[in-house]
Amino acid sequence: MTRAFLAMGHFRFREAFFLNPMAPLMFGAVLFIFFAAFYEWIKKKPVLAPFWERYQWPIVRLVWISAALSWTWNLYKEITGLTFHG
């Protein structure tokens, strides 16, 4: 995930997705949390807690499915010796 986050930070999205398909999802979540927390701090209005209360189970399911698919992809890459040629 670390190398995938670095690739995302350098706008190399294909490489990031190849390294870890869950990276774009997690990168987006980190950005969302950062900006939502900043908004909460500036406006003194809760955003994250109500969002989590409303979407907790869809988020949990999405993370579990994404983690399983990412794990499967990484196993496939390891077994086949697949490398990124970007």
DSSP file (Angstrom, degrees, kcal/mol; ACC not computed):
  #  RESIDUE AA STRUCTURE BP1 BP2  ACC     N-H-->O    O-->H-N    N-H-->O    O-->H-N    TCO  KAPPA ALPHA  PHI   PSI    X-CA   Y-CA   Z-CA
    1    1 A M     >        0   0    0      0, 0.0     4,-2.6     0, 0.0     5,-0.2   0.000 360.0 360.0 360.0 -32.9    0.0    0.0    0.0
    2    2 A T  H  >  +     0   0    0      1,-0.2     4,-2.3     2,-0.2     5,-0.2   0.949 360.0  43.7 -62.9 -48.7    2.9    2.4    0.7
    3    3 A R  H  > S+     0   0    0      1,-0.2     4,-2.2     2,-0.2    -1,-0.2   0.875 113.7  52.4 -65.0 -35.4    4.3    2.2   -2.8
    4    4 A A  H  > S+     0   0    0      2,-0.2     4,-2.4     1,-0.2    -1,-0.2   0.897 108.7  49.9 -66.4 -40.0    0.8    2.5   -4.2
    5    5 A F  H  X S+     0   0    0     -4,-2.6     4,-2.4     2,-0.2    -2,-0.2   0.900 110.1  50.8 -64.8 -40.2    0.1    5.6   -2.1
    6    6 A L  H  X S+     0   0    0     -4,-2.3     4,-1.1     2,-0.2    -2,-0.2   0.913 110.0  49.7 -62.7 -41.9    3.4    7.1   -3.3
    7    7 A A  H  <>S+     0   0    0     -4,-2.2     5,-3.0     1,-0.2     3,-0.5   0.910 110.2  50.7 -62.7 -42.0    2.4    6.4   -6.9
    8    8 A M  H ><5S+     0   0    0     -4,-2.4     3,-1.8     1,-0.2    -2,-0.2   0.907 106.8  54.7 -61.2 -41.2   -1.0    8.1   -6.3
    9    9 A G  H 3<5S+     0   0    0     -4,-2.4    -1,-0.2     1,-0.3    -2,-0.2   0.753 109.5  47.5 -64.7 -23.7    0.8   11.1   -4.9
   10   10 A H  T 3<5S-     0   0    0     -4,-1.1    -1,-0.3    -3,-0.5    -2,-0.2   0.180 119.4-111.3-100.6  15.0    2.8   11.4   -8.1
   11   11 A F  T < 5S+     0   0    0     -3,-1.8     2,-1.0     1,-0.2    -3,-0.2   0.766  74.9 136.7  62.4  29.2   -0.3   11.0  -10.3
   12   12 A R     >< +     0   0    0     -5,-3.0     4,-2.1     1,-0.2    -1,-0.2  -0.673  20.1 162.8-101.8  76.2    0.7    7.5  -11.5
   13   13 A F  H  >  +     0   0    0     -2,-1.0     4,-2.6     1,-0.2     5,-0.2   0.856  67.2  53.2 -69.9 -38.2   -2.7    6.0  -11.1
   14   14 A R  H  > S+     0   0    0      2,-0.2     4,-2.3     1,-0.2    -1,-0.2   0.925 111.8  46.6 -63.0 -43.2   -2.2    2.9  -13.3
   15   15 A E  H  > S+     0   0    0      2,-0.2     4,-2.6     1,-0.2    -2,-0.2   0.912 112.0  51.1 -64.8 -42.0    0.9    1.9  -11.4
   16   16 A A  H  X S+     0   0    0     -4,-2.1     4,-2.5     1,-0.2     7,-0.3   0.923 111.3  47.3 -61.5 -44.7   -0.9    2.5   -8.1
   17   17 A F  H  < S+     0   0    0     -4,-2.6    -1,-0.2     1,-0.2    -2,-0.2   0.886 112.0  50.9 -65.2 -38.2   -3.8    0.4   -9.1
   18   18 A F  H  < S+     0   0    0     -4,-2.3    -2,-0.2    -5,-0.2    -1,-0.2   0.924 111.8  47.2 -63.6 -43.7   -1.4   -2.3  -10.3
   19   19 A L  H  < S-     0   0    0     -4,-2.6    -2,-0.2     1,-0.3    -1,-0.2   0.907 139.1  -8.2 -66.1 -42.4    0.5   -2.3   -7.0
   20   20 A N    ><  -     0   0    0     -4,-2.5     3,-2.4    -5,-0.2    -1,-0.3  -0.760  57.1-155.1-159.0 106.5   -2.6   -2.4   -4.9
   21   21 A P  T 3  S+     0   0    0      0, 0.0     4,-0.4     0, 0.0    -4,-0.1   0.700  96.9  60.5 -59.2 -18.2   -6.1   -2.1   -6.3
   22   22 A M  T 3> S+     0   0    0      1,-0.2     4,-2.5     2,-0.1     5,-0.2   0.620  82.5  86.0 -82.9 -12.1   -7.3   -0.9   -2.9
   23   23 A A  H <> S+     0   0    0     -3,-2.4     4,-3.1    -7,-0.3     5,-0.3   0.906  86.0  49.1 -59.7 -47.8   -5.0    2.1   -3.0
   24   24 A P  H  > S+     0   0    0      0, 0.0     4,-2.4     0, 0.0    -1,-0.2   0.908 113.1  49.1 -60.9 -38.6   -7.2    4.5   -5.0
   25   25 A L  H  > S+     0   0    0     -4,-0.4     4,-2.1     2,-0.2    -2,-0.2   0.939 115.8  42.2 -63.0 -47.6  -10.1    3.8   -2.6
   26   26 A M  H  X S+     0   0    0     -4,-2.5     4,-2.6     2,-0.2    -1,-0.2   0.879 112.8  53.2 -69.2 -38.1   -8.0    4.3    0.5
   27   27 A F  H  X S+     0   0    0     -4,-3.1     4,-2.3    -5,-0.2    -1,-0.2   0.925 110.8  47.7 -61.5 -45.0   -6.3    7.4   -1.0
   28   28 A G  H  X S+     0   0    0     -4,-2.4     4,-2.6    -5,-0.3    -2,-0.2   0.890 111.0  51.5 -62.5 -39.9   -9.8    8.9   -1.7
   29   29 A A  H  X S+     0   0    0     -4,-2.1     4,-2.7     2,-0.2     5,-0.2   0.911 109.2  50.0 -64.2 -42.1  -10.9    8.0    1.8
   30   30 A V  H  X S+     0   0    0     -4,-2.6     4,-2.5     2,-0.2    -2,-0.2   0.928 112.5  47.1 -62.6 -44.7   -7.9    9.7    3.4
   31   31 A L  H  X S+     0   0    0     -4,-2.3     4,-2.7     2,-0.2     5,-0.3   0.922 112.4  50.2 -62.1 -43.7   -8.5   12.9    1.3
   32   32 A F  H  X S+     0   0    0     -4,-2.6     4,-2.7     1,-0.2     5,-0.2   0.934 112.2  46.7 -59.9 -47.0  -12.2   12.8    2.2
   33   33 A I  H  X S+     0   0    0     -4,-2.7     4,-2.6     2,-0.2     5,-0.2   0.910 112.3  51.1 -63.3 -42.2  -11.5   12.5    5.9
   34   34 A F  H  X S+     0   0    0     -4,-2.5     4,-2.1    -5,-0.2    -2,-0.2   0.956 115.5  40.1 -59.4 -51.8   -8.8   15.2    5.8
   35   35 A F  H  X S+     0   0    0     -4,-2.7     4,-2.5     2,-0.2    -2,-0.2   0.855 115.2  52.0 -70.1 -34.1  -11.1   17.7    4.1
   36   36 A A  H  X S+     0   0    0     -4,-2.7     4,-2.7    -5,-0.3    -1,-0.2   0.912 110.8  48.0 -66.6 -41.3  -14.2   16.8    6.1
   37   37 A A  H  X S+     0   0    0     -4,-2.6     4,-2.3    -5,-0.2    -2,-0.2   0.898 111.8  50.0 -65.2 -39.2  -12.2   17.2    9.4
   38   38 A F  H  X S+     0   0    0     -4,-2.1     4,-2.5    -5,-0.2    -2,-0.2   0.921 111.0  49.3 -63.5 -43.6  -10.9   20.6    8.1
   39   39 A Y  H  X S+     0   0    0     -4,-2.5     4,-3.1     1,-0.2     5,-0.4   0.923 110.5  50.7 -60.7 -44.9  -14.5   21.6    7.3
   40   40 A E  H  X S+     0   0    0     -4,-2.7     4,-1.8     1,-0.2     5,-0.4   0.909 111.3  48.6 -58.6 -42.3  -15.7   20.5   10.7
   41   41 A W  H  < S+     0   0    0     -4,-2.3    -2,-0.2     2,-0.2    -1,-0.2   0.906 117.2  40.5 -65.7 -42.7  -12.9   22.6   12.3
   42   42 A I  H  < S+     0   0    0     -4,-2.5    -2,-0.2     1,-0.2    -3,-0.2   0.950 127.2  30.5 -72.0 -49.9  -13.7   25.7   10.3
   43   43 A K  H  < S-     0   0    0     -4,-3.1    -2,-0.2    -5,-0.2    -3,-0.2   0.576  93.9-133.9 -89.0 -11.0  -17.5   25.6   10.4
   44   44 A K     <  +     0   0    0     -4,-1.8    -3,-0.2    -5,-0.4    -4,-0.2   0.879  65.2 128.7  56.5  38.1  -17.9   23.9   13.8
   45   45 A K        -     0   0    0     -5,-0.4    -1,-0.2    -6,-0.3    -2,-0.2  -0.991  63.3-117.4-127.0 126.3  -20.4   21.6   12.1
   46   46 A P        +     0   0    0      0, 0.0    -9,-0.1     0, 0.0   -10,-0.0  -0.392  45.5 150.9 -67.6 134.8  -20.2   17.8   12.4
   47   47 A V     >  +     0   0    0     -2,-0.1     4,-2.0   -11,-0.1     5,-0.2   0.614  65.2  51.4-125.1 -48.3  -19.7   15.9    9.1
   48   48 A L  H  > S+     0   0    0      2,-0.2     4,-2.8     1,-0.2     5,-0.2   0.915 107.5  50.3 -67.8 -45.6  -17.8   12.7    9.8
   49   49 A A  H  > S+     0   0    0      1,-0.2     4,-2.6     2,-0.2     5,-0.2   0.939 113.9  43.9 -62.0 -48.4  -19.9   11.3   12.6
   50   50 A P  H  > S+     0   0    0      0, 0.0     4,-1.9     0, 0.0    -1,-0.2   0.896 114.3  51.3 -63.6 -36.7  -23.2   11.7   10.7
   51   51 A F  H  X S+     0   0    0     -4,-2.0     4,-2.6     2,-0.2    -2,-0.2   0.934 112.0  46.3 -62.8 -45.5  -21.6   10.3    7.6
   52   52 A W  H  X S+     0   0    0     -4,-2.8     4,-1.2     1,-0.2    -1,-0.2   0.910 110.8  52.7 -64.3 -42.6  -20.3    7.3    9.4
   53   53 A E  H  < S+     0   0    0     -4,-2.6    -1,-0.2    -5,-0.2     4,-0.2   0.879 116.0  40.4 -60.2 -37.7  -23.7    6.7   11.1
   54   54 A R  H  < S+     0   0    0     -4,-1.9    -2,-0.2    -5,-0.2    -1,-0.2   0.882 128.7  26.6 -79.6 -39.0  -25.5    6.7    7.8
   55   55 A Y  H  X S+     0   0    0     -4,-2.6     4,-2.2    -5,-0.2     5,-0.2   0.158  82.0 116.0-114.3  18.1  -23.0    4.8    5.7
   56   56 A Q  H  X S+     0   0    0     -4,-1.2     4,-2.6     1,-0.2     5,-0.2   0.930  79.8  42.0 -55.9 -53.0  -21.2    2.6    8.1
   57   57 A W  H  > S+     0   0    0      1,-0.2     4,-2.5     2,-0.2     5,-0.2   0.890 113.8  49.8 -71.1 -39.4  -22.3   -0.8    6.8
   58   58 A P  H  > S+     0   0    0      0, 0.0     4,-2.4     0, 0.0    -1,-0.2   0.902 113.7  48.6 -62.2 -36.4  -21.9    0.0    3.1
   59   59 A I  H  X S+     0   0    0     -4,-2.2     4,-2.5     2,-0.2    -2,-0.2   0.933 111.0  49.2 -67.0 -45.0  -18.4    1.3    3.8
   60   60 A V  H  X S+     0   0    0     -4,-2.6     4,-2.4    -5,-0.2    -1,-0.2   0.922 113.0  47.4 -60.5 -44.5  -17.5   -1.8    5.9
   61   61 A R  H  X S+     0   0    0     -4,-2.5     4,-2.6     1,-0.2     5,-0.2   0.920 111.4  50.8 -63.3 -43.6  -18.8   -4.1    3.1
   62   62 A L  H  X S+     0   0    0     -4,-2.4     4,-2.6    -5,-0.2    -2,-0.2   0.903 111.0  48.7 -60.9 -41.9  -16.9   -2.2    0.4
   63   63 A V  H  X S+     0   0    0     -4,-2.5     4,-2.7     2,-0.2    -1,-0.2   0.919 112.0  48.3 -65.8 -43.7  -13.7   -2.4    2.4
   64   64 A W  H  X S+     0   0    0     -4,-2.4     4,-2.2     2,-0.2    -2,-0.2   0.928 114.9  44.6 -62.9 -45.3  -14.0   -6.1    3.0
   65   65 A I  H  X S+     0   0    0     -4,-2.6     4,-2.5     2,-0.2     5,-0.2   0.927 114.9  48.5 -65.3 -44.4  -14.8   -6.8   -0.7
   66   66 A S  H  X S+     0   0    0     -4,-2.6     4,-2.7    -5,-0.2    -2,-0.2   0.903 111.1  50.5 -62.5 -41.4  -12.0   -4.5   -1.8
   67   67 A A  H  X S+     0   0    0     -4,-2.7     4,-2.5     2,-0.2    -1,-0.2   0.905 111.1  48.6 -64.2 -41.1   -9.5   -6.1    0.6
   68   68 A A  H  X S+     0   0    0     -4,-2.2     4,-2.3     2,-0.2    -2,-0.2   0.920 114.2  45.5 -65.0 -43.5  -10.5   -9.6   -0.7
   69   69 A L  H  X S+     0   0    0     -4,-2.5     4,-2.5     2,-0.2    -2,-0.2   0.896 113.6  49.5 -66.7 -39.5  -10.1   -8.6   -4.3
   70   70 A S  H  X S+     0   0    0     -4,-2.7     4,-2.6     2,-0.2    -2,-0.2   0.915 110.9  49.4 -64.6 -43.7   -6.8   -6.8   -3.6
   71   71 A W  H  X S+     0   0    0     -4,-2.5     4,-2.2     2,-0.2    -2,-0.2   0.913 111.6  49.3 -61.0 -44.2   -5.5   -9.8   -1.8
   72   72 A T  H  X S+     0   0    0     -4,-2.3     4,-2.4     2,-0.2    -2,-0.2   0.918 111.4  49.3 -61.6 -44.6   -6.5  -12.1   -4.6
   73   73 A W  H  X S+     0   0    0     -4,-2.5     4,-2.6     1,-0.2    -2,-0.2   0.917 110.8  49.5 -61.2 -45.2   -4.8   -9.8   -7.2
   74   74 A N  H  X S+     0   0    0     -4,-2.6     4,-2.1     1,-0.2    -1,-0.2   0.867 110.6  50.1 -66.4 -35.7   -1.6   -9.6   -5.2
   75   75 A L  H  X S+     0   0    0     -4,-2.2     4,-2.8     2,-0.2     5,-0.2   0.919 110.2  51.0 -64.0 -43.6   -1.5  -13.4   -4.9
   76   76 A Y  H  X S+     0   0    0     -4,-2.4     4,-2.5     1,-0.2     6,-0.3   0.925 110.4  48.8 -59.6 -45.6   -2.1  -13.7   -8.7
   77   77 A K  H  X>S+     0   0    0     -4,-2.6     4,-1.6     1,-0.2     5,-1.1   0.910 113.4  47.6 -60.5 -42.5    0.8  -11.3   -9.3
   78   78 A E  H  <5S+     0   0    0     -4,-2.1    -2,-0.2     2,-0.2    -1,-0.2   0.911 114.0  45.8 -66.5 -43.3    3.1  -13.2   -6.9
   79   79 A I  H  <5S+     0   0    0     -4,-2.8    -2,-0.2     1,-0.2    -1,-0.2   0.899 121.6  36.3 -67.7 -41.3    2.2  -16.6   -8.4
   80   80 A T  H  <5S-     0   0    0     -4,-2.5    -1,-0.2    -5,-0.2    -2,-0.2   0.606 102.6-125.3 -89.4 -12.8    2.6  -15.5  -12.1
   81   81 A G  T  <5 +     0   0    0     -4,-1.6    -3,-0.2    -5,-0.2    -4,-0.1   0.736  45.5 174.2  73.6  22.3    5.5  -13.1  -11.6
   82   82 A L      < -     0   0    0     -5,-1.1     2,-0.3    -6,-0.3    -1,-0.2  -0.405   7.0-173.1 -66.0 133.7    3.6  -10.3  -13.2
   83   83 A T        -     0   0    0     -2,-0.1     2,-0.4     2,-0.0    -1,-0.0  -0.890  27.7-101.1-128.4 160.6    5.3   -6.9  -13.1
   84   84 A F        -     0   0    0     -2,-0.3     2,-0.4     1,-0.1   -69,-0.0  -0.653  29.3-179.4 -84.2 131.0    4.3   -3.4  -14.0
   85   85 A H              0   0    0     -2,-0.4    -1,-0.1     1,-0.1    -2,-0.0  -0.740 360.0 360.0-126.4  81.1    5.5   -2.0  -17.3
   86   86 A G              0   0    0     -2,-0.4    -1,-0.1   -71,-0.0   -71,-0.1   0.449 360.0 360.0 -90.8 360.0    4.1    1.4  -17.4
